[in-house]
Each structure stands twice: as C-alpha cells, then as structure tokens.
C-alpha cells in the first residue's frame, strides 16, 4: 500500500475543498455536483463515521451541471469532520464540499 504525505493528500483534494474558513456557528455544507439526484441513504452512509446528519436538502439549479445538496449536521464540530471528506468518492463521483455560508443554523 502506497503512503501519501499530508501535502500530496491536500494536493489530491485541491479543487474539492471549501473556499474559505468555516463561518462561526455553521452546521451546513454544500456538496456537488451529482449527475443524478442522490439518495438520502447514500449521503447518510458517506458521513456515517463523521457525525449525525440532521437534514439533507437536494436541489437543482436551472442551467447548472447537475444536482447539489445541503447537508446539516448536529454541530459545527461535525462540519469540521465532514469537510475532510472533500475529494472522496461517493459512487463514481468525487465530492466537492463547501460551507453553506448563509445558514449559521
């Protein structure tokens, strides 16, 4: 099994990571892009070891390249763990993850 340095792991995830720091109190992330509407069960499975998912809200923006979702977690600490999954595969698609800046729920 090949070992990766922390720098190479970060480089692999470049373009999939959040664009900035987590806003205080943020409990919701944005995930995209999906070719098809993702099943809620697959999202729960993806974050199974991260923490409790409270809500999953799929959406499709007209003219956009597919589906995205907002996932709300029980706490900001869980969000910190969830964003570490950026760049990981969910099925055949590599996940882009960002903070949902307007929620602060």
Number of C-alpha atoms within 10 A of each C-alpha: 3 4 7 10 9 9 8 11 12 14 11 13 17 13 14 21 18 19 10 9 9 20 14 10 14 21 25 30 23 21 23 21 20 20 12 10 14 19 10 14 9 12 16 18 11 16 17 12 11 19 16 15 20 13 14 19 11 18 14 15 9 8 6 9 12 15 18 23 22 20 23 23 23 15 17 19 14 19 25 16 13 23 22 14 20 19 20 17 12 15 10 9 13 17 23 23 26 23 25 20 17 9 14 14 14
